[in-house]
Amino acid sequence: MKRFVSWLQQQENRMFLWINKRMRRTYLDRFFNMITHLGGATFTVTAALCLSLFGHDSWRLAGMQSCIALAVSHVPVALFKKNYPRLRPYLVLKDTNTYKNPLTDHSFPSGHTTAIFSITIPLFYANAWLGTVLLPVASLVGISRMYLGLHYPSDCLVGCIIGTAAAFGAVVLFT
């Protein structure tokens, strides 16, 4: 079992380093520095609250579902970060590319990825066409966290799963 876990960690490190180092381009530096903020608390909470307060009909409902999903999804994120203290990749892997103000709290799971999927899924249910645009954007937020040296792929995958599950739960609650 130890060999399998070690192999998985090696594969994850390889994937992380490919995104963090081999994809490196000046235009991607700017792009990922910008898009990563879409998963931050300021944007996700503001977007969800604005929709729930000022939206009409299905948009208001999507905003309320997003608010619920954001609140619910961050409980397991906080618990995981407390109980499974995983160092961020830039603290573990040599020569990782990072940018201004790298985070120092625990890496697992990605809160930005959790948050963006928490608001994307209710919006997808409100308007499927919009969802086809937002799901790739949400995925790019997860990729940006690796590109910026802040999260491993599994951090982002688990964040996606938690955010999506909380959002599905919120959508089901209102249907």
C-alpha positions in Angstrom: 0.0 0.0 0.0 2.9 2.4 0.8 4.3 1.8 -2.7 0.9 2.7 -4.3 0.6 5.9 -2.2 4.1 6.8 -3.1 3.4 6.2 -6.7 0.2 8.3 -6.5 2.2 11.2 -4.9 4.8 11.0 -7.6 2.2 11.2 -10.3 0.5 14.1 -8.6 3.9 15.9 -8.3 4.6 15.3 -12.0 1.1 16.8 -12.9 1.6 19.7 -10.6 5.1 20.5 -12.0 3.9 20.2 -15.6 1.2 22.8 -14.9 3.4 25.0 -12.7 6.6 24.9 -14.8 6.1 23.6 -18.3 3.0 25.6 -19.1 4.8 28.8 -18.0 4.1 31.7 -20.4 4.0 35.5 -19.7 0.4 35.8 -21.0 -0.6 32.8 -18.8 1.0 34.5 -15.8 -1.3 37.5 -16.3 -4.3 35.3 -17.1 -4.1 33.0 -14.2 -3.2 35.8 -11.8 -6.5 37.4 -12.8 -8.8 34.4 -13.1 -7.7 32.9 -9.7 -9.6 35.7 -8.0 -12.9 34.5 -9.3 -12.7 31.7 -6.7 -11.8 34.1 -3.9 -14.2 35.0 -1.1 -14.7 38.6 -2.3 -16.0 37.6 -5.7 -17.9 34.5 -4.8 -19.7 35.9 -1.8 -20.4 39.2 -3.5 -21.8 37.4 -6.6 -24.0 35.0 -4.6 -25.3 37.8 -2.4 -26.0 40.2 -5.3 -27.9 37.4 -7.1 -29.9 36.5 -4.1 -30.8 40.1 -3.2 -31.2 41.7 -6.6 -31.9 38.8 -9.0 -35.3 37.9 -10.3 -37.0 34.5 -10.3 -34.5 31.8 -11.2 -31.5 34.1 -10.7 -32.6 34.9 -7.2 -33.1 31.2 -6.5 -29.6 30.5 -7.9 -28.2 33.2 -5.7 -29.8 31.7 -2.6 -28.6 28.2 -3.5 -25.1 29.6 -4.1 -25.1 31.3 -0.7 -26.1 28.0 1.0 -23.6 26.0 -1.0 -20.8 28.4 -0.1 -21.6 28.3 3.6 -22.1 24.5 3.7 -19.1 23.7 1.5 -16.6 25.6 3.6 -17.3 23.6 6.8 -15.6 20.5 5.4 -12.9 22.6 3.9 -12.1 24.1 7.3 -12.2 20.7 8.9 -9.9 19.1 6.3 -7.4 22.0 6.6 -7.3 21.6 10.3 -7.2 17.8 10.5 -5.1 17.1 7.5 -2.3 19.7 7.5 -0.8 19.4 4.1 2.0 21.9 3.2 1.6 23.9 0.1 3.5 22.6 -2.9 5.8 25.7 -3.1 7.0 24.8 0.4 7.7 21.2 -0.5 8.8 21.0 -4.1 12.0 22.8 -5.1 11.9 25.6 -7.7 8.1 25.9 -7.7 7.0 29.1 -9.4 5.0 31.3 -7.0 3.7 34.8 -7.2 3.1 37.7 -4.9 1.8 36.9 -1.4 1.9 33.1 -1.4 -0.4 31.6 1.2 1.0 29.9 4.2 -2.0 28.0 5.6 -2.7 24.4 4.7 -3.1 23.3 1.1 -5.8 20.6 1.3 -8.4 21.2 -0.1 -8.6 24.2 -2.4 -11.0 26.8 -0.9 -11.0 28.8 -4.2 -12.0 25.8 -6.2 -14.6 24.8 -3.7 -16.1 28.3 -3.8 -16.2 28.7 -7.5 -18.0 25.3 -8.0 -20.4 26.2 -5.2 -21.7 29.1 -7.2 -21.3 27.7 -10.7 -23.5 24.7 -10.3 -26.7 26.6 -9.2 -26.1 29.0 -12.0 -25.8 26.1 -14.4 -29.2 24.9 -13.2 -30.7 28.4 -13.6 -29.4 28.6 -17.2 -27.7 25.6 -18.9 -26.2 27.8 -21.6 -24.5 29.9 -19.1 -23.3 26.8 -17.3 -21.4 25.7 -20.5 -19.4 28.8 -20.2 -19.0 28.8 -16.4 -17.9 25.2 -15.9 -14.7 25.7 -18.0 -14.1 29.0 -16.1 -14.5 27.2 -12.8 -12.0 24.5 -14.0 -9.6 27.2 -15.0 -9.7 28.6 -11.4 -8.6 25.2 -10.2 -5.8 25.1 -12.7 -4.8 28.6 -11.7 -4.2 27.4 -8.1 -1.7 24.9 -9.4 -0.2 27.2 -11.9 0.4 29.8 -9.1 2.1 27.1 -7.0 -0.5 27.1 -4.2 -2.3 23.7 -4.6 -1.7 20.1 -5.7 -4.1 18.6 -8.3 -5.8 16.5 -5.6 -6.4 19.7 -3.5 -8.3 21.2 -6.5 -10.1 17.9 -7.3 -11.4 17.6 -3.8 -12.4 21.3 -3.7 -14.3 20.7 -6.9 -16.1 17.7 -5.4 -17.0 19.4 -2.2 -18.2 22.6 -3.9 -20.2 20.6 -6.5 -21.8 18.3 -3.8 -22.8 21.3 -1.6 -24.2 23.0 -4.7 -26.2 19.9 -5.8 -27.5 19.6 -2.2 -28.6 23.3 -2.3 -30.3 22.8 -5.7 -32.1 19.7 -4.5 -33.2 21.4 -1.3 -35.2 23.9 -3.5 -36.7 21.5 -6.0 
